[in-house]
């Protein structure tokens, strides 16, 4: 299990998330933390996870502005 904090990227976290997913070891769990505003990043992250061949295990609000997703290939 590895955690990736993408909050510093603000709304432009998807390229980095995709880069991580492409090199992440199969069978390991990836946890991503990113900032949300209007909740559209939540759907975009779920779509990206599916596009990269992962399963979205969990998606939840971490606090008022941050979101966490858990994915596994």
C-alpha positions as CSV (number, residue, x, y, z in Angstrom):
1,X,0.0,0.0,0.0
2,X,1.4,3.4,-1.0
3,X,-0.1,6.8,-0.4
4,X,0.3,9.7,-2.8
5,X,-0.4,13.3,-1.8
6,X,-1.4,15.2,-4.9
7,X,-3.0,18.2,-3.0
8,X,-0.1,20.5,-4.0
9,X,-1.2,20.1,-7.7
10,X,-4.6,21.6,-7.0
11,X,-7.0,20.9,-9.9
12,X,-4.2,19.7,-12.2
13,X,-3.6,16.3,-10.4
14,X,-4.7,14.0,-13.1
15,X,-1.5,13.8,-15.2
16,X,0.5,12.9,-12.1
17,X,-2.1,10.4,-11.0
18,X,-2.0,8.7,-14.4
19,X,1.8,8.7,-14.4
20,X,1.7,6.9,-11.0
21,X,-0.9,4.4,-12.0
22,X,1.1,3.4,-15.1
23,X,4.1,2.4,-13.1
24,X,2.4,1.2,-9.9
25,X,3.0,-2.5,-9.2
26,X,0.1,-4.8,-9.9
27,X,-1.6,-6.2,-6.8
28,X,-0.6,-3.2,-4.6
29,X,-3.0,-0.7,-3.3
30,X,-2.6,3.0,-4.2
31,X,-4.1,5.7,-2.1
32,X,-4.5,9.2,-3.6
33,X,-5.2,12.4,-1.7
34,X,-6.2,15.4,-3.8
35,X,-8.1,18.7,-3.5
36,X,-11.7,19.1,-4.6
37,X,-13.8,22.2,-5.3
38,X,-17.0,21.4,-7.1
39,X,-16.7,17.6,-6.9
40,X,-16.0,17.2,-10.6
41,X,-12.4,16.0,-9.7
42,X,-14.0,13.1,-7.9
43,X,-15.7,11.8,-11.1
44,X,-12.6,12.5,-13.2
45,X,-10.4,10.5,-10.8
46,X,-12.8,7.6,-10.9
47,X,-12.8,7.7,-14.7
48,X,-9.0,7.8,-14.8
49,X,-8.7,4.9,-12.4
50,X,-11.0,2.8,-14.6
51,X,-9.2,3.9,-17.8
52,X,-5.9,2.7,-16.4
53,X,-7.3,-0.8,-15.6
54,X,-7.7,-0.3,-11.8
55,X,-10.6,-1.0,-9.5
56,X,-11.8,1.9,-7.3
57,X,-12.0,0.4,-3.9
58,X,-13.0,3.5,-1.9
59,X,-13.7,7.1,-2.4
60,X,-14.4,9.4,0.5
61,X,-14.2,13.0,1.7
62,X,-11.1,13.4,3.9
63,X,-11.9,16.9,5.2
64,X,-13.6,20.0,3.9
65,X,-11.5,20.4,0.8
66,X,-9.6,17.1,0.3
67,X,-10.7,13.7,-1.1
68,X,-9.2,10.3,-0.9
69,X,-9.5,7.4,-3.4
70,X,-8.2,3.9,-3.0
71,X,-7.4,1.9,-6.1
72,X,-6.0,-1.6,-6.9
73,X,-5.0,-3.3,-10.1
